[in-house]
Amino acid sequence: MSGYKTVSSSEKKKPSAEFRDNRLFIKLKHGVGKAIADFGLIEQGDRIAVAVSGGKDSYTLLLLLEDLRRRAPVEFELVAVNIDSGYPGYRTDVIEEFFRKHDFSYKMVPSEHYAIIKEKRRPGSSYCSICSRLKRGALYEAAQALGCNKLALGHHQDDFIETLLLNQFFVGSLKSMSASMLADNGIITVIRPMVYLAEEDIITFSRQAELPVVCCCCPVCGTADMQRKRMKRLLKDLQADIPHVKSSLLKALSNVHPRHLLDPLLSKDKT
């Protein structure tokens, strides 16, 4: 872990309680608690690295998990991990101040990802895909070095649904994300405790709490990932006519009927 910057708070240090009476925070916490129970996301003795980018989702996830940790019937630890991809203007100081303010144990991980992307990216290709792969690898490495057995990511309900639609519309695959899945390295388990949380609620909470959201400073941010934005618009239009469409699509991910699909690898299971 040479070159990594760290400040560790004591295990039982009292965190800020400023959000605990916030009704929306309580609602979000119940959603995360339900996901943890439904999918067995957290167990006794877990040490969980929480990926914090400085965005609304990861800040909210960290606050929710810390509040649940202090009240949980099992003991587990949290370590916030920030990966600095090296984009000019990325405010790691703001993120670190947030960790300090709330007494989180944390690791700030510098990297040369931006330089690598500039060198390796093909003209006209996406920054997002290569950046995501590099960042995920850095998170796995940091989690292992910190002695963590799990990595918590801030994907919410809308991310699951949009990924499902993107794969169907543009890839020809019936898949989304998993709430809990062993990583490619075969060591770290990736968990997504905010699977039941609506993005609009997270946005509202982040504004109420005045979370210090930091721009990723990617040079193509706002223009990349146009297909995902199309899915957001599609869902918004559908929701105007079908108010429960998001909950129905999310439920479909846990209500699979292989006998009624066309994958030949599943045919042997058909009766």
Steps between C-alpha positions, in 0.01 A plus 500: 500500500799730450395850401152467644378762745305384802332624814330241719238593755447290812259211450223637723542873434163672502401618150303812424131457585372791295307280253337261744176694537470556126188310386641430159824369652292264714311382190825440312647318798202266512549422131866416552415291805248302296755437225758383754245256646360381167837430338717426804733786412669548838607235751674481835863610478482653151747774419349703219672744268248764392585660164451877532545707185367826638163458332156506662458122490825398666477766773146387579600133506782566745277697737228235489737210563668678790167570669394138450838376626452667835159337548554163331470169690828390340837673515665620180747768397497765229789664318427772246718478188545778245677441169646816348518428127718806445255717306604866528289689753366196689450624859627219721548755778123552520440125524770455765351782707164318488666184635668695777184689595309174550790308658521230234795270458616555144762460228575756231647314202683704236539355151621583151181381330444820304849485349450132413162571339642785291779272380298183436155625395420460133381820325124531526468225762344549842688619806242333721566132426878508548472738797248268666725195455804677640308639796340165582840330495639768733205451737557122513870555570431757773231283662738204518786711636268635769400149605143539374296204383224711340473807279182711518398696190239776478281366218131571563168371366515713186849371416376140515200573276691712249769231470233239437351709218838592353601135475172405337489790255864527398679177595235233452552361849255447785705616797549788739703515825503282807444619856784269608759339276851359535739728309709381207801471730319225692574668833286811551121483510337804338178614670247763394288583807303783331324271251156598638566877513359734235746749354254788546497436876881498513510827307252659741692377805834619365354849455338502843825385661708736286744221418823638348457342159819506293515494121695205361667751260504252213548704179197337338273487805150613403535384140600138557263213570224645284323165477454488877349848485260372235394225741441761772276698267316185392433400860381849585254492210379152593459597863260777402258234373609204716590633848623160622716421195834527685396278789359248252823491296711462814275220623542325164872464572419273794208323336669312214331214311775321300248264334355796312830630362691408183848431637591147377723453805183509708308254282615199696320640803169534315230247571 
